[in-house]
Amino acid sequence: MTDPILKDCINPTCPFSGEPVAAGSLAVYRGHTVGFCNPGCRDKFADNPDDYKDAKALFDERIDALEA
Ligand SMILES: [Zn+2]
């Protein structure tokens, strides 16, 4: 598996801070590249996505639109 890259990121801003997504702060969620403003935000979501329902809802909405 290749590392996620910024070009593929489905969201322009971090769901936690609203700051722009950083290239070193990407994760894969539901098979899509999602981004955060720093690795701390990424790790807290990646470790426990179910704890961050707002962030999940934002990603789910974008992914559902992409897959529709
Ligand atoms: Zn963030």
N, CA, C, O and the ligand as a Tripos MOL2 file, in Angstrom:
@<TRIPOS>MOLECULE
protein
  273   271    69     0     0
PROTEIN
NO_CHARGES

@<TRIPOS>ATOM
      1 N           0.8480   -1.2020    0.0000 N.3       1 MET1
      2 CA          0.0000    0.0000    0.0000 C.3       1 MET1
      3 C           0.8760    1.2430    0.0000 C.2       1 MET1
      4 O           1.8420    1.3300    0.7580 O.2       1 MET1
      5 N           0.5400    2.1930   -0.8430 N.am      2 THR2
      6 CA          1.3170    3.4300   -0.9060 C.3       2 THR2
      7 C           0.7920    4.4340    0.1180 C.2       2 THR2
      8 O          -0.3660    4.3800    0.5320 O.2       2 THR2
      9 N           1.6590    5.3350    0.5080 N.am      3 ASP3
     10 CA          1.2400    6.3660    1.4470 C.3       3 ASP3
     11 C           0.2420    7.2980    0.7820 C.2       3 ASP3
     12 O           0.3640    7.5930   -0.4070 O.2       3 ASP3
     13 N          -0.7470    7.7660    1.5430 N.am      4 PRO4
     14 CA         -1.6950    8.7390    0.9740 C.3       4 PRO4
     15 C          -0.9770   10.0430    0.6100 C.2       4 PRO4
     16 O          -0.0510   10.4590    1.3070 O.2       4 PRO4
     17 N          -1.3960   10.6700   -0.4540 N.am      5 ILE5
     18 CA         -0.7810   11.9320   -0.8780 C.3       5 ILE5
     19 C          -1.8260   13.0400   -0.9150 C.2       5 ILE5
     20 O          -3.0220   12.8090   -1.0930 O.2       5 ILE5
     21 N          -1.3100   14.2600   -0.7350 N.am      6 LEU6
     22 CA         -2.1860   15.4230   -0.5680 C.3       6 LEU6
     23 C          -3.1190   15.6190   -1.7600 C.2       6 LEU6
     24 O          -4.2650   16.0400   -1.5980 O.2       6 LEU6
     25 N          -2.6250   15.3150   -2.9460 N.am      7 LYS7
     26 CA         -3.4230   15.5020   -4.1600 C.3       7 LYS7
     27 C          -4.7450   14.7260   -4.0910 C.2       7 LYS7
     28 O          -5.7550   15.1540   -4.6500 O.2       7 LYS7
     29 N          -4.7220   13.5930   -3.4060 N.am      8 ASP8
     30 CA         -5.9100   12.7390   -3.3460 C.3       8 ASP8
     31 C          -6.8350   13.0740   -2.1830 C.2       8 ASP8
     32 O          -7.9050   12.4810   -2.0500 O.2       8 ASP8
     33 N          -6.4340   14.0110   -1.3500 N.am      9 CYS9
     34 CA         -7.2010   14.3100   -0.1410 C.3       9 CYS9
     35 C          -8.5760   14.8770   -0.5020 C.2       9 CYS9
     36 O          -8.6880   15.7720   -1.3400 O.2       9 CYS9
     37 N          -9.6160   14.3470    0.1390 N.am     10 ILE10
     38 CA        -10.9840   14.7400   -0.2200 C.3      10 ILE10
     39 C         -11.4570   15.9900    0.5070 C.2      10 ILE10
     40 O         -12.4790   16.5680    0.1350 O.2      10 ILE10
     41 N         -10.7290   16.4200    1.5410 N.am     11 ASN11
     42 CA        -11.1850   17.5990    2.2910 C.3      11 ASN11
     43 C         -10.0830   18.6610    2.3230 C.2      11 ASN11
     44 O          -8.9190   18.3220    2.5330 O.2      11 ASN11
     45 N         -10.4230   19.9280    2.1210 N.am     12 PRO12
     46 CA         -9.3970   20.9810    2.0700 C.3      12 PRO12
     47 C          -8.9250   21.4480    3.4400 C.2      12 PRO12
     48 O          -7.8170   21.9660    3.5750 O.2      12 PRO12
     49 N          -9.7600   21.2670    4.4500 N.am     13 THR13
     50 CA         -9.4040   21.7870    5.7690 C.3      13 THR13
     51 C          -9.6070   20.7200    6.8390 C.2      13 THR13
     52 O         -10.3980   19.7910    6.6790 O.2      13 THR13
     53 N          -8.8780   20.8790    7.9200 N.am     14 CYS14
     54 CA         -8.9610   19.9370    9.0470 C.3      14 CYS14
     55 C         -10.3540   19.9940    9.6690 C.2      14 CYS14
     56 O         -10.8620   21.0830    9.9350 O.2      14 CYS14
     57 N         -10.9850   18.8320    9.9060 N.am     15 PRO15
     58 CA        -12.3200   18.8450   10.5150 C.3      15 PRO15
     59 C         -12.3130   19.3040   11.9730 C.2      15 PRO15
     60 O         -13.3640   19.6390   12.5190 O.2      15 PRO15
     61 N         -11.1690   19.3230   12.5920 N.am     16 PHE16
     62 CA        -11.1020   19.7440   13.9900 C.3      16 PHE16
     63 C         -10.8480   21.2380   14.1210 C.2      16 PHE16
     64 O         -11.4910   21.9060   14.9300 O.2      16 PHE16
     65 N          -9.9200   21.7660   13.3370 N.am     17 SER17
     66 CA         -9.4890   23.1570   13.5190 C.3      17 SER17
     67 C          -9.9830   24.0900   12.4280 C.2      17 SER17
     68 O         -10.0630   25.3000   12.6380 O.2      17 SER17
     69 N         -10.3180   23.5390   11.2560 N.am     18 GLY18
     70 CA        -10.6460   24.3910   10.1250 C.3      18 GLY18
     71 C          -9.4240   24.9410    9.4100 C.2      18 GLY18
     72 O          -9.5490   25.6920    8.4420 O.2      18 GLY18
     73 N          -8.2280   24.5630    9.8920 N.am     19 GLU19
     74 CA         -6.9900   24.9970    9.2360 C.3      19 GLU19
     75 C          -6.7500   24.1490    7.9890 C.2      19 GLU19
     76 O          -7.2810   23.0440    7.8790 O.2      19 GLU19
     77 N          -5.9470   24.6650    7.0440 N.am     20 PRO20
     78 CA         -5.6660   23.8820    5.8320 C.3      20 PRO20
     79 C          -5.0130   22.5340    6.1640 C.2      20 PRO20
     80 O          -4.2550   22.4100    7.1260 O.2      20 PRO20
     81 N          -5.3250   21.5490    5.3530 N.am     21 VAL21
     82 CA         -4.7410   20.2240    5.5030 C.3      21 VAL21
     83 C          -3.2390   20.2860    5.2090 C.2      21 VAL21
     84 O          -2.8060   20.9600    4.2750 O.2      21 VAL21
     85 N          -2.4550   19.5750    6.0180 N.am     22 ALA22
     86 CA         -1.0080   19.5170    5.8230 C.3      22 ALA22
     87 C          -0.6180   18.2040    5.1570 C.2      22 ALA22
     88 O          -1.2230   17.1640    5.4160 O.2      22 ALA22
     89 N           0.4030   18.2610    4.2920 N.am     23 ALA23
     90 CA          0.7900   17.0960    3.4940 C.3      23 ALA23
     91 C           1.2030   15.9160    4.3660 C.2      23 ALA23
     92 O           0.9970   14.7670    3.9760 O.2      23 ALA23
     93 N           1.7740   16.1700    5.5240 N.am     24 GLY24
     94 CA          2.2460   15.0850    6.3780 C.3      24 GLY24
     95 C           1.2070   14.5890    7.3680 C.2      24 GLY24
     96 O           1.5380   13.8770    8.3160 O.2      24 GLY24
     97 N          -0.0560   14.9650    7.1520 N.am     25 SER25
     98 CA         -1.0920   14.6550    8.1490 C.3      25 SER25
     99 C          -2.3000   14.0000    7.4970 C.2      25 SER25
    100 O          -3.4430   14.3930    7.7310 O.2      25 SER25
    101 N          -2.0260   12.9990    6.6790 N.am     26 LEU26
    102 CA         -3.0870   12.3270    5.9280 C.3      26 LEU26
    103 C          -3.3580   10.9460    6.5030 C.2      26 LEU26
    104 O          -2.4860   10.3280    7.1140 O.2      26 LEU26
    105 N          -4.5710   10.4770    6.3000 N.am     27 ALA27
    106 CA         -4.9570    9.1300    6.7070 C.3      27 ALA27
    107 C          -5.8600    8.5570    5.6280 C.2      27 ALA27
    108 O          -6.3250    9.2780    4.7460 O.2      27 ALA27
    109 N          -6.1030    7.2600    5.7040 N.am     28 VAL28
    110 CA         -7.0460    6.6270    4.7880 C.3      28 VAL28
    111 C          -8.2710    6.2190    5.5940 C.2      28 VAL28
    112 O          -8.1720    5.5160    6.6000 O.2      28 VAL28
    113 N          -9.4190    6.6740    5.1320 N.am     29 TYR29
    114 CA        -10.6850    6.3830    5.7970 C.3      29 TYR29
    115 C         -11.6750    5.9400    4.7350 C.2      29 TYR29
    116 O         -11.8920    6.6450    3.7500 O.2      29 TYR29
    117 N         -12.2720    4.7810    4.9310 N.am     30 ARG30
    118 CA        -13.2110    4.2080    3.9550 C.3      30 ARG30
    119 C         -12.5940    4.1510    2.5510 C.2      30 ARG30
    120 O         -13.2920    4.2830    1.5460 O.2      30 ARG30
    121 N         -11.2740    3.9530    2.5050 N.am     31 GLY31
    122 CA        -10.6110    3.8170    1.2180 C.3      31 GLY31
    123 C         -10.3010    5.1280    0.5270 C.2      31 GLY31
    124 O          -9.8340    5.1330   -0.6120 O.2      31 GLY31
    125 N         -10.5560    6.2500    1.2070 N.am     32 HIS32
    126 CA        -10.2690    7.5610    0.6470 C.3      32 HIS32
    127 C          -9.2440    8.2820    1.5170 C.2      32 HIS32
    128 O          -9.1510    8.0460    2.7220 O.2      32 HIS32
    129 N          -8.4690    9.1740    0.8720 N.am     33 THR33
    130 CA         -7.4850    9.9550    1.6010 C.3      33 THR33
    131 C          -8.1610   11.1410    2.2630 C.2      33 THR33
    132 O          -8.8040   11.9590    1.6050 O.2      33 THR33
    133 N          -8.0050   11.2180    3.5740 N.am     34 VAL34
    134 CA         -8.5470   12.3420    4.3330 C.3      34 VAL34
    135 C          -7.3880   13.0600    5.0090 C.2      34 VAL34
    136 O          -6.3520   12.4590    5.2930 O.2      34 VAL34
    137 N          -7.5740   14.3660    5.2670 N.am     35 GLY35
    138 CA         -6.4580   15.1520    5.7680 C.3      35 GLY35
    139 C          -6.7870   15.9350    7.0200 C.2      35 GLY35
    140 O          -7.9440   16.2090    7.3370 O.2      35 GLY35
    141 N          -5.7160   16.2830    7.7190 N.am     36 PHE36
    142 CA         -5.8060   17.0310    8.9740 C.3      36 PHE36
    143 C          -4.7240   18.1050    8.9650 C.2      36 PHE36
    144 O          -3.8450   18.1070    8.1040 O.2      36 PHE36
    145 N          -4.8010   19.0260    9.9420 N.am     37 CYS37
    146 CA         -3.8370   20.1290    9.9470 C.3      37 CYS37
    147 C          -2.5090   19.7200   10.5650 C.2      37 CYS37
    148 O          -1.4910   20.3660   10.3130 O.2      37 CYS37
    149 N          -2.4950   18.6690   11.3640 N.am     38 ASN38
    150 CA         -1.2270   18.1940   11.9260 C.3      38 ASN38
    151 C          -1.3720   16.7210   12.3030 C.2      38 ASN38
    152 O          -2.4860   16.2050   12.3850 O.2      38 ASN38
    153 N          -0.2460   16.0490   12.5320 N.am     39 PRO39
    154 CA         -0.3140   14.6110   12.8170 C.3      39 PRO39
    155 C          -1.1010   14.2820   14.0820 C.2      39 PRO39
    156 O          -1.6530   13.1870   14.1930 O.2      39 PRO39
    157 N          -1.1620   15.2100   15.0350 N.am     40 GLY40
    158 CA         -1.9290   14.9570   16.2490 C.3      40 GLY40
    159 C          -3.4050   14.7880   15.9440 C.2      40 GLY40
    160 O          -4.0460   13.8650   16.4470 O.2      40 GLY40
    161 N          -3.9520   15.6840   15.1130 N.am     41 CYS41
    162 CA         -5.3510   15.5550   14.7080 C.3      41 CYS41
    163 C          -5.5670   14.2480   13.9620 C.2      41 CYS41
    164 O          -6.5440   13.5370   14.1970 O.2      41 CYS41
    165 N          -4.6440   13.9430   13.0630 N.am     42 ARG42
    166 CA         -4.7850   12.7090   12.2920 C.3      42 ARG42
    167 C          -4.8130   11.4980   13.2100 C.2      42 ARG42
    168 O          -5.6720   10.6260   13.0760 O.2      42 ARG42
    169 N          -3.8730   11.4490   14.1380 N.am     43 ASP43
    170 CA         -3.7540   10.2640   14.9700 C.3      43 ASP43
    171 C          -4.9640   10.0950   15.8800 C.2      43 ASP43
    172 O          -5.4090    8.9700   16.1080 O.2      43 ASP43
    173 N          -5.5030   11.1960   16.4030 N.am     44 LYS44
    174 CA         -6.6390   11.0190   17.3050 C.3      44 LYS44
    175 C          -7.8640   10.5190   16.5310 C.2      44 LYS44
    176 O          -8.6580    9.7380   17.0560 O.2      44 LYS44
    177 N          -8.0100   10.9690   15.2890 N.am     45 PHE45
    178 CA         -9.1120   10.4530   14.4780 C.3      45 PHE45
    179 C          -8.8360    9.0100   14.0470 C.2      45 PHE45
    180 O          -9.7150    8.1540   14.1430 O.2      45 PHE45
    181 N          -7.6260    8.7450   13.5770 N.am     46 ALA46
    182 CA         -7.3070    7.4070   13.0630 C.3      46 ALA46
    183 C          -7.4220    6.3550   14.1590 C.2      46 ALA46
    184 O          -7.8070    5.2170   13.8900 O.2      46 ALA46
    185 N          -7.0900    6.7290   15.3890 N.am     47 ASP47
    186 CA         -7.1350    5.7640   16.4810 C.3      47 ASP47
    187 C          -8.5690    5.4530   16.9040 C.2      47 ASP47
    188 O          -8.8900    4.3090   17.2260 O.2      47 ASP47
    189 N          -9.4260    6.4690   16.9040 N.am     48 ASN48
    190 CA        -10.7940    6.2880   17.4040 C.3      48 ASN48
    191 C         -11.8020    7.1000   16.5930 C.2      48 ASN48
    192 O         -12.4040    8.0390   17.1140 O.2      48 ASN48
    193 N         -11.9890    6.7460   15.3260 N.am     49 PRO49
    194 CA        -12.8960    7.5500   14.5000 C.3      49 PRO49
    195 C         -14.3060    7.6630   15.0870 C.2      49 PRO49
    196 O         -14.9860    8.6700   14.8880 O.2      49 PRO49
    197 N         -14.7380    6.6300   15.8090 N.am     50 ASP50
    198 CA        -16.0970    6.6710   16.3530 C.3      50 ASP50
    199 C         -16.2460    7.6940   17.4760 C.2      50 ASP50
    200 O         -17.3660    8.0360   17.8560 O.2      50 ASP50
    201 N         -15.1340    8.1820   18.0060 N.am     51 ASP51
    202 CA        -15.1980    9.1980   19.0590 C.3      51 ASP51
    203 C         -15.3870   10.6030   18.4840 C.2      51 ASP51
    204 O         -15.6640   11.5460   19.2250 O.2      51 ASP51
    205 N         -15.2380   10.7420   17.1700 N.am     52 TYR52
    206 CA        -15.2670   12.0790   16.5460 C.3      52 TYR52
    207 C         -16.3430   12.1070   15.4740 C.2      52 TYR52
    208 O         -16.0600   12.1000   14.2760 O.2      52 TYR52
    209 N         -17.5920   12.1380   15.9420 N.am     53 LYS53
    210 CA        -18.7050   11.9680   15.0200 C.3      53 LYS53
    211 C         -18.8310   13.1270   14.0350 C.2      53 LYS53
    212 O         -19.2640   12.9240   12.9010 O.2      53 LYS53
    213 N         -18.4600   14.3390   14.4490 N.am     54 ASP54
    214 CA        -18.5280   15.4760   13.5290 C.3      54 ASP54
    215 C         -17.5490   15.3090   12.3830 C.2      54 ASP54
    216 O         -17.8830   15.5490   11.2230 O.2      54 ASP54
    217 N         -16.3260   14.8900   12.7240 N.am     55 ALA55
    218 CA        -15.3190   14.6840   11.6830 C.3      55 ALA55
    219 C         -15.7530   13.5440   10.7650 C.2      55 ALA55
    220 O         -15.6470   13.6410    9.5430 O.2      55 ALA55
    221 N         -16.2400   12.4670   11.3730 N.am     56 LYS56
    222 CA        -16.7060   11.3390   10.5730 C.3      56 LYS56
    223 C         -17.8350   11.7470    9.6460 C.2      56 LYS56
    224 O         -17.8640   11.3450    8.4820 O.2      56 LYS56
    225 N         -18.7610   12.5410   10.1550 N.am     57 ALA57
    226 CA        -19.9040   12.9600    9.3450 C.3      57 ALA57
    227 C         -19.4420   13.7880    8.1520 C.2      57 ALA57
    228 O         -19.9730   13.6570    7.0480 O.2      57 ALA57
    229 N         -18.4430   14.6440    8.3870 N.am     58 LEU58
    230 CA        -17.9150   15.4700    7.2920 C.3      58 LEU58
    231 C         -17.2980   14.5770    6.2150 C.2      58 LEU58
    232 O         -17.5570   14.7550    5.0250 O.2      58 LEU58
    233 N         -16.4870   13.6240    6.6430 N.am     59 PHE59
    234 CA        -15.8600   12.7270    5.6690 C.3      59 PHE59
    235 C         -16.9110   11.8500    4.9960 C.2      59 PHE59
    236 O         -16.8810   11.6600    3.7800 O.2      59 PHE59
    237 N         -17.8290   11.3220    5.7780 N.am     60 ASP60
    238 CA        -18.8500   10.4420    5.2060 C.3      60 ASP60
    239 C         -19.6580   11.1690    4.1390 C.2      60 ASP60
    240 O         -19.9820   10.6010    3.0960 O.2      60 ASP60
    241 N         -19.9780   12.4300    4.4090 N.am     61 GLU61
    242 CA        -20.7670   13.1970    3.4450 C.3      61 GLU61
    243 C         -20.0030   13.3500    2.1290 C.2      61 GLU61
    244 O         -20.5670   13.1790    1.0480 O.2      61 GLU61
    245 N         -18.7070   13.6770    2.2370 N.am     62 ARG62
    246 CA        -17.8960   13.8330    1.0130 C.3      62 ARG62
    247 C         -17.7130   12.5140    0.2830 C.2      62 ARG62
    248 O         -17.7950   12.4550   -0.9430 O.2      62 ARG62
    249 N         -17.4640   11.4570    1.0450 N.am     63 ILE63
    250 CA        -17.2370   10.1490    0.4180 C.3      63 ILE63
    251 C         -18.5230    9.6500   -0.2200 C.2      63 ILE63
    252 O         -18.5010    9.1090   -1.3250 O.2      63 ILE63
    253 N         -19.6470    9.8290    0.4730 N.am     64 ASP64
    254 CA        -20.9150    9.3980   -0.1180 C.3      64 ASP64
    255 C         -21.1760   10.1330   -1.4260 C.2      64 ASP64
    256 O         -21.6880    9.5450   -2.3790 O.2      64 ASP64
    257 N         -20.8220   11.4380   -1.4780 N.am     65 ALA65
    258 CA        -21.0160   12.2060   -2.7050 C.3      65 ALA65
    259 C         -20.0920   11.6970   -3.8190 C.2      65 ALA65
    260 O         -20.4850   11.6270   -4.9830 O.2      65 ALA65
    261 N         -18.8530   11.3430   -3.4390 N.am     66 LEU66
    262 CA        -17.9000   10.8460   -4.4310 C.3      66 LEU66
    263 C         -18.3250    9.4930   -4.9830 C.2      66 LEU66
    264 O         -18.1110    9.1950   -6.1580 O.2      66 LEU66
    265 N         -18.9280    8.6810   -4.1290 N.am     67 GLU67
    266 CA        -19.2660    7.3200   -4.5360 C.3      67 GLU67
    267 C         -20.6730    7.2250   -5.1100 C.2      67 GLU67
    268 O         -21.0820    6.1680   -5.5900 O.2      67 GLU67
    269 N         -21.4020    8.3150   -5.0630 N.am     68 ALA68
    270 CA        -22.7870    8.2840   -5.5320 C.3      68 ALA68
    271 C         -22.8430    8.0780   -7.0480 C.2      68 ALA68
    272 O         -23.9290    8.0250   -7.6250 O.2      68 ALA68
    273 ZN         -6.3900   19.6640   12.9130 Zn       69 ZN69
@<TRIPOS>BOND
     1     1     2 1
     2     2     3 1
     3     3     4 2
     4     3     5 am
     5     5     6 1
     6     6     7 1
     7     7     8 2
     8     7     9 am
     9     9    10 1
    10    10    11 1
    11    11    12 2
    12    11    13 am
    13    13    14 1
    14    14    15 1
    15    15    16 2
    16    15    17 am
    17    17    18 1
    18    18    19 1
    19    19    20 2
    20    19    21 am
    21    21    22 1
    22    22    23 1
    23    23    24 2
    24    23    25 am
    25    25    26 1
    26    26    27 1
    27    27    28 2
    28    27    29 am
    29    29    30 1
    30    30    31 1
    31    31    32 2
    32    31    33 am
    33    33    34 1
    34    34    35 1
    35    35    36 2
    36    35    37 am
    37    37    38 1
    38    38    39 1
    39    39    40 2
    40    39    41 am
    41    41    42 1
    42    42    43 1
    43    43    44 2
    44    43    45 am
    45    45    46 1
    46    46    47 1
    47    47    48 2
    48    47    49 am
    49    49    50 1
    50    50    51 1
    51    51    52 2
    52    51    53 am
    53    53    54 1
    54    54    55 1
    55    55    56 2
    56    55    57 am
    57    57    58 1
    58    58    59 1
    59    59    60 2
    60    59    61 am
    61    61    62 1
    62    62    63 1
    63    63    64 2
    64    63    65 am
    65    65    66 1
    66    66    67 1
    67    67    68 2
    68    67    69 am
    69    69    70 1
    70    70    71 1
    71    71    72 2
    72    71    73 am
    73    73    74 1
    74    74    75 1
    75    75    76 2
    76    75    77 am
    77    77    78 1
    78    78    79 1
    79    79    80 2
    80    79    81 am
    81    81    82 1
    82    82    83 1
    83    83    84 2
    84    83    85 am
    85    85    86 1
    86    86    87 1
    87    87    88 2
    88    87    89 am
    89    89    90 1
    90    90    91 1
    91    91    92 2
    92    91    93 am
    93    93    94 1
    94    94    95 1
    95    95    96 2
    96    95    97 am
    97    97    98 1
    98    98    99 1
    99    99   100 2
   100    99   101 am
   101   101   102 1
   102   102   103 1
   103   103   104 2
   104   103   105 am
   105   105   106 1
   106   106   107 1
   107   107   108 2
   108   107   109 am
   109   109   110 1
   110   110   111 1
   111   111   112 2
   112   111   113 am
   113   113   114 1
   114   114   115 1
   115   115   116 2
   116   115   117 am
   117   117   118 1
   118   118   119 1
   119   119   120 2
   120   119   121 am
   121   121   122 1
   122   122   123 1
   123   123   124 2
   124   123   125 am
   125   125   126 1
   126   126   127 1
   127   127   128 2
   128   127   129 am
   129   129   130 1
   130   130   131 1
   131   131   132 2
   132   131   133 am
   133   133   134 1
   134   134   135 1
   135   135   136 2
   136   135   137 am
   137   137   138 1
   138   138   139 1
   139   139   140 2
   140   139   141 am
   141   141   142 1
   142   142   143 1
   143   143   144 2
   144   143   145 am
   145   145   146 1
   146   146   147 1
   147   147   148 2
   148   147   149 am
   149   149   150 1
   150   150   151 1
   151   151   152 2
   152   151   153 am
   153   153   154 1
   154   154   155 1
   155   155   156 2
   156   155   157 am
   157   157   158 1
   158   158   159 1
   159   159   160 2
   160   159   161 am
   161   161   162 1
   162   162   163 1
   163   163   164 2
   164   163   165 am
   165   165   166 1
   166   166   167 1
   167   167   168 2
   168   167   169 am
   169   169   170 1
   170   170   171 1
   171   171   172 2
   172   171   173 am
   173   173   174 1
   174   174   175 1
   175   175   176 2
   176   175   177 am
   177   177   178 1
   178   178   179 1
   179   179   180 2
   180   179   181 am
   181   181   182 1
   182   182   183 1
   183   183   184 2
   184   183   185 am
   185   185   186 1
   186   186   187 1
   187   187   188 2
   188   187   189 am
   189   189   190 1
   190   190   191 1
   191   191   192 2
   192   191   193 am
   193   193   194 1
   194   194   195 1
   195   195   196 2
   196   195   197 am
   197   197   198 1
   198   198   199 1
   199   199   200 2
   200   199   201 am
   201   201   202 1
   202   202   203 1
   203   203   204 2
   204   203   205 am
   205   205   206 1
   206   206   207 1
   207   207   208 2
   208   207   209 am
   209   209   210 1
   210   210   211 1
   211   211   212 2
   212   211   213 am
   213   213   214 1
   214   214   215 1
   215   215   216 2
   216   215   217 am
   217   217   218 1
   218   218   219 1
   219   219   220 2
   220   219   221 am
   221   221   222 1
   222   222   223 1
   223   223   224 2
   224   223   225 am
   225   225   226 1
   226   226   227 1
   227   227   228 2
   228   227   229 am
   229   229   230 1
   230   230   231 1
   231   231   232 2
   232   231   233 am
   233   233   234 1
   234   234   235 1
   235   235   236 2
   236   235   237 am
   237   237   238 1
   238   238   239 1
   239   239   240 2
   240   239   241 am
   241   241   242 1
   242   242   243 1
   243   243   244 2
   244   243   245 am
   245   245   246 1
   246   246   247 1
   247   247   248 2
   248   247   249 am
   249   249   250 1
   250   250   251 1
   251   251   252 2
   252   251   253 am
   253   253   254 1
   254   254   255 1
   255   255   256 2
   256   255   257 am
   257   257   258 1
   258   258   259 1
   259   259   260 2
   260   259   261 am
   261   261   262 1
   262   262   263 1
   263   263   264 2
   264   263   265 am
   265   265   266 1
   266   266   267 1
   267   267   268 2
   268   267   269 am
   269   269   270 1
   270   270   271 1
   271   271   272 2
@<TRIPOS>SUBSTRUCTURE
     1 MET1         2 RESIDUE 1 A MET
     2 THR2         6 RESIDUE 1 A THR
     3 ASP3        10 RESIDUE 1 A ASP
     4 PRO4        14 RESIDUE 1 A PRO
     5 ILE5        18 RESIDUE 1 A ILE
     6 LEU6        22 RESIDUE 1 A LEU
     7 LYS7        26 RESIDUE 1 A LYS
     8 ASP8        30 RESIDUE 1 A ASP
     9 CYS9        34 RESIDUE 1 A CYS
    10 ILE10       38 RESIDUE 1 A ILE
    11 ASN11       42 RESIDUE 1 A ASN
    12 PRO12       46 RESIDUE 1 A PRO
    13 THR13       50 RESIDUE 1 A THR
    14 CYS14       54 RESIDUE 1 A CYS
    15 PRO15       58 RESIDUE 1 A PRO
    16 PHE16       62 RESIDUE 1 A PHE
    17 SER17       66 RESIDUE 1 A SER
    18 GLY18       70 RESIDUE 1 A GLY
    19 GLU19       74 RESIDUE 1 A GLU
    20 PRO20       78 RESIDUE 1 A PRO
    21 VAL21       82 RESIDUE 1 A VAL
    22 ALA22       86 RESIDUE 1 A ALA
    23 ALA23       90 RESIDUE 1 A ALA
    24 GLY24       94 RESIDUE 1 A GLY
    25 SER25       98 RESIDUE 1 A SER
    26 LEU26      102 RESIDUE 1 A LEU
    27 ALA27      106 RESIDUE 1 A ALA
    28 VAL28      110 RESIDUE 1 A VAL
    29 TYR29      114 RESIDUE 1 A TYR
    30 ARG30      118 RESIDUE 1 A ARG
    31 GLY31      122 RESIDUE 1 A GLY
    32 HIS32      126 RESIDUE 1 A HIS
    33 THR33      130 RESIDUE 1 A THR
    34 VAL34      134 RESIDUE 1 A VAL
    35 GLY35      138 RESIDUE 1 A GLY
    36 PHE36      142 RESIDUE 1 A PHE
    37 CYS37      146 RESIDUE 1 A CYS
    38 ASN38      150 RESIDUE 1 A ASN
    39 PRO39      154 RESIDUE 1 A PRO
    40 GLY40      158 RESIDUE 1 A GLY
    41 CYS41      162 RESIDUE 1 A CYS
    42 ARG42      166 RESIDUE 1 A ARG
    43 ASP43      170 RESIDUE 1 A ASP
    44 LYS44      174 RESIDUE 1 A LYS
    45 PHE45      178 RESIDUE 1 A PHE
    46 ALA46      182 RESIDUE 1 A ALA
    47 ASP47      186 RESIDUE 1 A ASP
    48 ASN48      190 RESIDUE 1 A ASN
    49 PRO49      194 RESIDUE 1 A PRO
    50 ASP50      198 RESIDUE 1 A ASP
    51 ASP51      202 RESIDUE 1 A ASP
    52 TYR52      206 RESIDUE 1 A TYR
    53 LYS53      210 RESIDUE 1 A LYS
    54 ASP54      214 RESIDUE 1 A ASP
    55 ALA55      218 RESIDUE 1 A ALA
    56 LYS56      222 RESIDUE 1 A LYS
    57 ALA57      226 RESIDUE 1 A ALA
    58 LEU58      230 RESIDUE 1 A LEU
    59 PHE59      234 RESIDUE 1 A PHE
    60 ASP60      238 RESIDUE 1 A ASP
    61 GLU61      242 RESIDUE 1 A GLU
    62 ARG62      246 RESIDUE 1 A ARG
    63 ILE63      250 RESIDUE 1 A ILE
    64 ASP64      254 RESIDUE 1 A ASP
    65 ALA65      258 RESIDUE 1 A ALA
    66 LEU66      262 RESIDUE 1 A LEU
    67 GLU67      266 RESIDUE 1 A GLU
    68 ALA68      270 RESIDUE 1 A ALA
    69 ZN69       273 GROUP 0 **** ****
